[in-house]
């Protein structure tokens, strides 16, 4: 019980929202969920608090959170008990201050990412750093950034804790160079009239710290030249002093709003190695703009110690307005609106701020044609709420992506805990990711045509096309567009705070469950990481695996490939290029060979190509001369795919071969026909070892039933076993010469079907015996050497489930068939556990069909009223009732005794199971 409760709270804590507290964290809810008395649950929960496993918020009602999950998801906690949610959130501020003060800047991972990297470069440079010049329009935050640099330098140990920060506005001295020099460099007694004593200037006051020269463009040429001595030698001369300079160790920051080359001396700019430009507010993203609006309202709420209620229309107007004064003007507009509301509602603890409180020029700026907001509620800004929570609640990027990632991991946790089956979890995960991608694509129109999205889409498309060819799988085009939007929006999010352990477990599971798709997605993310210069996150590839699994892939496993080998500078490339363009498909790869290349080197290129591409249906090699009888000996034993080599390659031959490949013809047929029509030679080489393992399905009635059976087996055999299923014509398998083509290509494990084609040395398993008879014993004949007993049992259960599902679809009309089958499967597992026995395959199939129809009868109130068969022992009835509890709770039905009697008959008497399904 302890583990189940803690797992539940760990999952739920990931979705903790201080603005909307859920009852799932209360003792009352937990007592009901885990069938405990209220006082027992409270006692148990308080014990876990005392042990430091849970966190307790002492409000009415009391809330309990999983401490480790909270710390992983949000921030570290210093206590186990808090008097309120506000006190818990305030604990974030009690932690050791983050060393990176630049993370406080809104846009630090977006529009300000590059400027911050430049600022850090200047600060960390040895021997006191580098001087830098910050440019940007008025109000973009140059002074704030300079102050933040000072704080950051202290936190990093670059400056002492008491290091001074001196701000000097050059505009005050633009017309008086002498006064500028006196205040900037200081002066000595008698330097000018009124200089009664020696006096330090701004430079010496900033010694050991940082000097910020704002509005530096207001300095004339003479004023700029006065700075050269310090920029060159780190010395200054006070006014009236010529003999002895004063060394000053300070970090110098300049700021200007003007165009550089029209205002500054070239010799001045040459002495400043780093130029940083801060973007204006209009060029920043909508998300950053909204975050700044909320930040300023939150600061006003803290100043007035009141709660602010912001109308949706207010936020719409503030987002729409063009602030020529940038961030500074936005801050003043917010301050004006709050002041106006405060004057009208003075003394109120909850201050409503609307468009009527805005300055008139701002209020009237929104066009009348602007769409009204769809029933959006007012936003409450509480001064006691952490700014992180407030911004996250309004940040669609960080919000919906992060919530989807959390939900996917929570679903996997439920699977690990045995609460959900993998098929159900996989479906739910896919739906969550599909919803995320839909929202990113259709709700983020403001970035639809952004240069970054266009660049990302181009790179994703190229990566997909290249890797699809390499892995021999193909996805629909929507995948490219969806992944592009995800990467663009995800790149604006902060570093993931998700549980690394849960991500690792899901990563390991998907790598085993879908190895080919997993490797494909890892390769895609790795390629895009390099091309787009993004920081990879492990969860990205996992979401892509789950999304592509749901979207489905067109397997190209049985598509042959072709390469052209020719001597000369570009002979092979030219032929391949012409053929691919005329065929309108990239059929051919080319290898241009120097005239003196050795056959061994040629063979190595071919082997490398084979090893990096999935080519189970064969490789066609077209060569020009001389190499036909030389290269095959170097790779014959190293390939696991059929290879055909044809000499005397030409453009016309390439076109003929390419057309036949696109039509799906086998390489041996193509090679034979080419040799018949043209004066060429060909050779075929079959793999000697490591052939792909396959199971063949066949039916005497034709390929239709064989294909259906192939689909059934594919859905029942785990991909991790590396066994493919191929449907074959019965008469082809019966002919010893024709079936040899299959056995040259593959290691055939077994033939499954409705009539034995009598293939020597290959196990034959009839469909009837597989479904109704031997079960695991039959499967062990096939998989005994490559699979464990548990894996064989899993295949057996999946086979029964999938076979029964086909029949149930025809019988059940009003229910979710997939859900019904999963519920019946749980009943069977529970019954086998309680009864201590294993239900035979034929009985399982009958139970799938019978219980599925039984559920529908109960929902329709159409159960039989009487039973005329043999009575069932009470002990057996009790056991069946216990096994049926999961179905009763899921569908809110009660299983009548008469139905239990019939179930007992299915388990013990002869059934009406039809031995051969019509389709087979």
BELJOGI-V278436 format. One line per field, one symbol per residue. ss: DSSP state (H for helix, E for strand, C for the rest). A space follows every 10 residues. Layout:
ss=???
This chain:
ss=CHHHHHHHHH HHHCCCCCCC CCHHHEHHHH HHHCCCCHHH HHHHHHHHHH CCCEEEECCC CCEEEEHHHH HHHCCCCCCC EECCHHHHHH HHHHCCCCCC HHHHCCCCCC CCHHHHHHHH HHHHCCCCCC CEEEECCCCC CHHHHHHHHH HHHHHCCCCC CCCCEEEEEH HHHCCCHHHH HHHHHCECCC CCCCCCCCEC CHHHHCCCCE EEEECHHHCC HHHHHCCHHH HHHCEECCEC CCCCCEECCC EEEEEECCCH HHHCCHHHHC CCCEEEECCC HHHCCHHHHH HHHHHHHHHH HHHHCCEEEE CHHHHHHHHH CCCCCHHHHH HHHHHHHHHH HHHHCCCCCE EEECHHHCCH HHHCCCCCCC CCCCCCCCEE ECCCCCHHHH HHHHCHHHHH HHHHHHHHHH HHHHHHCCCC CHHHHHHHHH HHHHHHHHHH HHHCHHHCCC HHHHHHHHHH HHHHHHHHHH HCEECCCHHH HHHHHHHHHH CCCCCCCCCH HHHHHHHHHH HHHCHHHHHH HHHHHHHHHH HHCCCCCHHH HHHHHHHHHH HCCEECCCCC EEEEEEECCC HHHHHHHHHH HHHCCCCEEE EEECCCCCHH HHHHHHHHHH HCCCCCCCEE EEECCCCHHH HHHHHCCCCC CCEEEECCCC HHHHHHHHHH HHCCCCHHHH HHHHHHHCCC CEEEECCCCC CEEEEEEECC CCHHHHHHHH HHHHHHCCHH HCEEEEECCH HHHHCHHHHH HHHHHEEEEE EEECCCCCCC CCEEEEHHHH HHCCCHHHHH HHHCCCCCHH HHHHHHHHHH HHHHHHHHHH HCCCCCHHHH HHHHHHHHHH HHHHHCCCCC HHHHHHHHHH HHHHHHHHHC CCCCCCCCCC CCCHHHHHHH HHHCHHHHHH HCCCCCHHHH HHHHHHHHCC CCCCCCCCCC
